[in-house]
Amino acid sequence: MRKGSALLTNSGGQQRVLWQTLRGHRKSTNKDKSRFINIAYSTGLEVISFLVLTRDLDLLSEEEYIELRHQTEKITNQLNAFYNSLK
């Protein structure tokens, strides 16, 4: 891992996505759950934006970028599917 990349990977972006999802899952109505899933999804998109930025600044190797991007896209796709199932 290159200098500075630990800041991104340990910053908790993916943990924040998980936290929002867990908070939303405990809500009683689909409307409330949808709100928290939407927040988690938006956080996932922010993580992707930061991944692109850190790659552009050469703070992540290409391999690290691809792996983290793949993991984050998998999570956001799952969140999107869950959000759509609540409609």
C-alpha positions in Angstrom: 0.0 0.0 0.0 1.4 3.4 -0.9 1.8 6.3 1.4 -1.6 7.9 2.2 -3.7 4.9 1.0 -4.0 3.6 4.6 -6.0 6.8 5.3 -8.6 5.9 2.7 -8.8 2.2 3.4 -8.9 2.7 7.2 -11.1 5.8 7.1 -14.2 3.8 7.7 -16.1 4.6 4.5 -17.2 1.0 4.1 -17.9 0.8 7.8 -20.2 3.9 7.5 -22.1 2.2 4.7 -22.6 -0.9 7.0 -23.5 1.3 10.0 -26.2 3.2 8.0 -27.6 -0.1 6.7 -27.8 -1.6 10.2 -29.4 1.5 11.6 -32.0 1.5 8.7 -32.7 -2.2 9.1 -34.0 -1.7 12.6 -36.6 0.8 11.5 -40.1 -0.3 11.5 -41.5 1.0 8.2 -40.2 0.5 4.7 -40.1 4.3 4.3 -37.7 4.6 7.2 -35.6 1.7 6.0 -35.5 3.2 2.5 -34.2 6.5 3.9 -31.3 4.8 5.7 -30.5 2.5 2.7 -30.4 5.6 0.5 -27.9 7.3 2.9 -25.7 4.2 2.9 -25.9 4.0 -0.9 -24.9 7.7 -1.1 -21.9 7.1 1.2 -20.9 4.2 -1.1 -20.8 6.6 -4.0 -18.7 9.0 -2.0 -16.3 6.2 -1.3 -16.0 5.5 -5.0 -15.3 9.2 -5.6 -12.5 9.1 -3.1 -11.1 5.9 -4.6 -10.9 7.7 -8.0 -9.3 10.7 -6.4 -6.7 8.7 -4.5 -5.9 6.7 -7.7 -5.5 9.9 -9.7 -3.1 11.2 -7.0 -1.2 7.9 -7.2 -1.9 7.1 -3.6 -3.2 3.7 -4.5 -1.8 1.1 -6.8 -3.9 0.0 -9.8 -4.4 -3.4 -8.1 -5.6 -1.8 -4.8 -7.9 0.6 -6.7 -9.5 -2.2 -8.7 -10.0 -4.4 -5.6 -11.5 -1.6 -3.4 -13.6 -0.3 -6.3 -15.0 -3.8 -6.9 -15.8 -4.3 -3.3 -17.5 -1.0 -3.0 -19.5 -1.4 -6.2 -20.7 -4.9 -5.0 -21.9 -3.3 -1.8 -23.7 -0.4 -3.5 -25.3 -2.8 -6.0 -26.7 -4.8 -3.1 -27.9 -1.7 -1.4 -29.7 -0.6 -4.6 -31.3 -4.0 -4.9 -32.5 -3.9 -1.3 -33.8 -0.3 -1.7 -35.8 -1.4 -4.8 -37.2 -4.3 -3.0 -38.7 -2.0 -0.4 -40.8 -0.1 -2.9 
